[in-house]
Amino acid sequence: MRAVPAVIFLAAVVALSGCSNRGLMDLRSNSEGPDEFMILPAKELEQPASYSALPEPTPGGANRTDQNPNADAVIALGGSGAALNAQGIPASDSALVTQASRHGVEPDIRTTLAEADAQFRKRQARGTRIRLFPVDRYEQAYRRSALDPFAETERFRRAGFQTPSSPPVTP
């Protein structure tokens, strides 16, 4: 008879432990060790051609060895890092922007999409607060919106499109 209250207590503890709300994805590390993604190696130092031609130092400003991941990614993909600081649409992209905006442009699209996504996640979260084991709710919430890349590649290949960046067709 004494085992029944203990079992009820244990079941209540297990049920309540699943009521935490960590959001769709919990990317925090539970370990006490260092976070390897926080370490950014500095760029290599370069010796200038002339020490007299160096620019004046700017206290608190950026220097040549500082990380600039956005510009580094653009350069790695074959673009110009200076294009990130350019204002407006470059002339080389005007035809693309004209074609993409031929049906009109919603000026606050990011805000609209963020609000719609918040409402979608709120609807998806109903009834999922209680769980016995931690699961990836992000994958579950967006399962219907996800594309299967292999099925899409096959669909495009059957339609006659070339897919050079995809894995080759296996016989």
C-alpha positions in Angstrom: 0.0 0.0 0.0 2.9 2.4 0.6 4.1 1.9 -3.0 0.9 3.5 -4.4 1.6 7.1 -3.1 5.2 6.8 -4.2 4.2 5.8 -7.8 1.7 8.6 -7.9 4.3 11.1 -6.7 6.8 9.8 -9.3 4.3 10.0 -12.1 3.4 13.6 -11.1 7.1 14.6 -11.1 7.7 13.0 -14.5 4.6 14.7 -15.9 5.5 18.1 -14.5 9.1 17.8 -15.8 7.8 17.9 -19.4 6.0 21.2 -18.9 9.0 23.4 -19.5 8.8 25.7 -22.5 12.2 25.9 -24.3 10.8 27.2 -27.6 11.1 25.3 -30.8 14.8 24.8 -30.7 17.1 24.8 -27.7 20.6 25.2 -29.0 22.3 25.8 -25.7 25.0 23.5 -24.6 24.5 21.6 -21.3 28.2 20.9 -20.9 30.6 22.9 -18.7 33.3 23.0 -21.4 34.1 25.9 -23.8 31.9 26.8 -26.7 33.9 26.1 -29.8 31.6 28.2 -31.9 32.5 31.3 -29.9 36.2 31.2 -31.0 36.9 33.3 -34.0 40.4 33.1 -35.3 41.8 36.5 -36.2 43.0 37.2 -39.8 46.7 36.9 -40.4 48.8 40.0 -39.9 50.2 41.6 -43.0 53.3 43.7 -43.3 52.5 46.9 -45.1 54.5 48.0 -48.2 55.3 51.3 -46.5 55.0 52.2 -42.8 54.7 55.9 -43.8 51.6 55.2 -45.9 49.6 53.7 -43.1 46.3 55.4 -42.3 45.7 57.3 -39.0 44.6 55.0 -36.2 40.9 55.2 -35.3 40.4 54.5 -31.6 37.4 52.2 -31.2 37.2 51.7 -34.9 37.8 48.6 -37.0 41.2 47.4 -38.1 42.3 45.3 -41.0 42.5 42.1 -39.0 39.0 42.3 -37.5 36.5 39.7 -38.6 33.8 40.7 -41.1 31.9 37.5 -41.7 29.3 39.0 -44.1 32.0 40.4 -46.4 34.1 37.3 -46.1 31.2 35.1 -47.2 30.4 37.4 -50.1 34.1 37.3 -51.2 34.2 33.5 -50.8 31.2 33.2 -53.1 32.9 35.3 -55.8 31.3 38.7 -55.0 32.7 42.0 -53.9 32.8 42.8 -50.2 32.5 46.5 -51.0 29.0 45.8 -52.3 27.7 45.3 -48.8 28.3 49.0 -48.0 26.7 50.2 -51.2 23.4 52.1 -51.0 20.6 51.2 -53.3 20.4 48.6 -56.0 23.5 48.1 -58.3 22.9 48.6 -62.0 23.8 45.0 -62.6 20.9 43.8 -60.5 18.2 46.2 -61.7 16.8 43.7 -64.2 16.6 41.0 -61.6 14.8 43.4 -59.1 12.4 44.6 -61.8 11.5 41.0 -62.7 11.1 39.9 -59.0 8.9 42.9 -58.2 6.6 42.8 -61.3 3.6 41.8 -59.2 4.2 44.5 -56.6 6.3 44.7 -53.4 5.1 44.7 -49.9 7.4 47.2 -48.0 7.1 45.6 -44.6 7.2 41.9 -45.7 9.7 40.9 -43.0 7.4 42.1 -40.2 4.3 40.5 -41.9 6.1 37.2 -42.2 7.4 37.3 -38.6 3.9 37.9 -37.3 2.4 35.1 -39.4 5.2 32.7 -38.3 4.6 33.7 -34.6 0.9 32.9 -35.0 1.7 29.6 -36.8 4.1 28.5 -34.0 1.5 29.5 -31.4 -1.1 27.3 -33.1 1.4 24.5 -33.4 2.3 24.7 -29.7 -1.2 23.9 -28.4 -1.2 20.6 -26.6 2.5 20.1 -26.9 3.6 21.6 -23.6 3.4 18.2 -21.9 6.2 15.8 -23.0 8.1 13.2 -21.2 11.3 13.4 -23.3 12.9 16.4 -25.0 12.2 16.5 -28.7 12.9 18.8 -31.6 9.6 20.8 -32.0 11.0 22.8 -34.9 11.0 19.8 -37.2 7.6 18.8 -36.1 6.1 22.3 -36.5 7.4 22.9 -40.0 7.1 19.3 -41.3 4.4 20.2 -43.8 6.4 23.2 -45.1 9.7 21.3 -45.6 10.9 20.2 -49.0 12.5 16.9 -49.7 15.5 18.0 -51.8 16.0 14.6 -53.4 12.3 14.4 -54.5 12.5 18.0 -55.9 15.7 17.1 -57.8 14.0 14.1 -59.4 10.9 16.2 -60.2 13.0 18.8 -62.0 15.1 16.2 -63.8 11.9 14.5 -65.1 10.7 17.9 -66.3 13.9 18.2 -68.3 15.8 20.8 -66.3 19.5 20.4 -65.8 20.6 20.0 -62.2 24.4 20.4 -62.3 24.9 21.2 -58.6 22.9 18.2 -57.4 24.5 14.7 -57.0 24.7 12.8 -60.2 22.0 10.4 -61.2 22.6 6.9 -59.7 21.9 4.0 -62.1 
